[in-house]
Amino acid sequence: MNTAHTDTNAVAANQAKMFKHGAILGLFCLGFGLLLAVTNDIAEEDIAARAVEDKQNSLSQVLPDGIHDNNPVTDTVTLKNAEGRELTVFLAKKSGKVTGVAYEIFGSGYAGEIKLMMGVDADGKVLGVRALAHKETPGLGDKIEVKKTDWIERFTGLSLGKPAVERWKVKKDGGDFDQFAGATITPRGVVGAVRHGLEFFAENKSKLIKAD
């Protein structure tokens, strides 16, 4: 019996077996990788679609449908506010003319930053304000949410001259706006944010109203 020949055959058989297993493992990894890539692409598309849907929902609450015939979500300009923060300004247009704009504004609340969306018409009057994100105390600070109370709807129709700039404060600070029982910091932050948002519009009105 030729032992050397037998050993060579055994080695060759083992190598073939290892190659087969390696090929199977490689194909499995390739298939899993492709599946992961496809799943990731689908997830990213879903996330992007959800983000657009959320943005449209927010804008529809501060930019009435009747004032525009375009899609404000995709019709935007970017400007910096007084703090150097870049803001995406969503433009509402009718027959090519800017009839209103919307952008995010920010206030300091009891538990951190309050993010809101505000719509303003071409004359500088508030079309609407809605809370987008905050960490305020449930039952107290969360009264800025329209689903909890109508407090935030009271800004609609106001402007820098209505009331006068110095009256853009909560009543506890000598202004015209109600605070919440047991929670003054939150409404104070929102009132300040809306006033600063109106000042931003006033400073950039010529750029916004003439925006293409």
N, C-alpha and C positions, 0 to 999 in steps of 0.2 A: 504494500500500500504506500502511495506517495503522499507523505505527511505535508510536505511543502506545498504540493498542489492543492491539497485539501484546505490548508490554511489560507492560501491565496483566494480560493473560492469563497471561504467564509468572510474574509475581509471585504471582498467585492460585494457580497450579499449584504453585509452590514452597511457598507457605504451607499448601496442602492436604496436600502431601507431608510437610512438617515436622509438621503436626498429626497425621497418620497415624502417623508414626514415634514422636512423643511419646506418643500413645495406646497404641501397642504396648509402648513402654518402660515406661509407667506400669502397664499390666496385668501385665507381666512382674515388675516390682518388687512389685506388690501380691500376685501369686501366690507369689513367693519369700518375701515377708514372712509370709504366712499359713502356708506350709510350714514356715518357721523357727519360728514361734510354736507350731505343732502339735508339731513335733519337740522343741522345748524343754519343752513340757508333758509329753510322753511321757517324756523323759529325767529330768525332775524327779520324776515319779511312780515311775520305776524306781529312782532314787536313794533316794527316801523308803522304798520297799518294801524295798530292800536294807538300809537302816539299821535298819528294824524287824526284819528277819530276823536281822541280826547281833546286835541287842540281845537278841532272844529266845534265840539260841544261847548268848550269854554268860550270861544269867540262868538258863538251864536247867542250867548247870554248877554254879551256886552256890545254886539254889533247887530242891531235888528235887521232881519232879512230885507225889509222894505227899503233900506237905504243903499243897497248895493246889488249889482248884477254880476260881480266877479267872484272869485274864490279868494278871500283874504288869507287863507292858510298858505297859499303859494305866491301871493302878491305882497312882497315885503321889502323893506329897506332896513339897514342896520345903522344905528346911531349910538353915541355914547351919552350917558346921563352926566349929571354934575359930579358924580363920584368916579367917573371914568369907566363905569360899567357898561359894556356893550348891550344894547337892547335891540331885539328884533321887533320892528314895528309892522303890524299887519294892517294893510290898507284896504278900506272899503271904498269901492268906486261904483259910480253909476254913470253910464254913457261915457266912460273914460275919465270922469271927474272924481277927485277924492272927496267923499262925503263924510268920512269918519276914519279913525285909526284906533288901534288897540295895541297894548303892550303890557308887559309885566311890570309891577311896581312892588316895592319891598319895604316892610316896616319892622320895627323891633318890638317883639311881644314879650310876654312874661317868661316864656320857655324857649325863646330863640327867634329866628327870622320868620316873618310871615310873608308868604308870596301870594300876590293877588294879580288878577287880570283886570285892566280898566279900559273901557271904551270911551272915546271922546269924539264929539262931532266937529265939523269944520269950523264952528264958531267958538269952540273951547268949552262946550258944556258936556258934563258927564253923561254918557249913554248907559253906563252900568258898571258895577264893580262886583267881582266875585273872588272869594278865597280859593286859592289853588292848593296851597300846602301850608301847614302850621303844626305846632306841637303844644298848643294852648290847652289849658285845663278843661277836661270835659265837664259840661254843665255850667261853666263860667266863660272862659275865653272862647270856646267854640261857638258862641252865639254870633260870631261873625259869619258863620256859614248860613247861606240862604235857606237851607233845609231845616235849620234850627229856629231862626227868627227872621223877621223882615228888616232888622236893623241896617244891614248893609245896603238895602235898596233905597235908603233915604238919601244917598249921594246922587241918585239919578236926577238930572236937570240942574244940578249945581255947577258953579264955576268959580274962578278965582275972585270974581267980584260979587258973587252971590253964594255965601256971605263974603264980607270983606276979608282980605287975607288975614288980618289980625284975629278974626273970629274963627279961623280954622283950627279949633282946639276943642277938647271935651269941656263940658260945663264946669268941671272941677278946676280946670285951668283958666276959666274965664271966657270960654268959647261957646259955640252954639250946639255942640254935639253931645248927645247923651252918652254917659258911660254905663257900664253894667254894674249892678249891685254886687259888691265884693270883687270886682275886676275892673280896674281903671287902666292898667298898663296896656292891655290888648286893644281896646278901642282907641286909646291915645296913639298907639303905633299905627293903626289903620288910617285914622284921620290924617296923621302926618304923612303917611305914604301917598294918600290920594292928593293932598295938597302939593307934595313934591312932584307927583305925576302930572298935575295940571301946570306946574311951573315948567316942567320938561316940555310939554306941548307948546306953551307960550314961547319958549326960547327957540323952538325948532319949527314953529308953525309954517314959516315960508318954505322950508325944505319939504315938509310933509304934505302940505296942500298941493304943492306943485310937483310932487313925486310922480314919475311915470310908471 
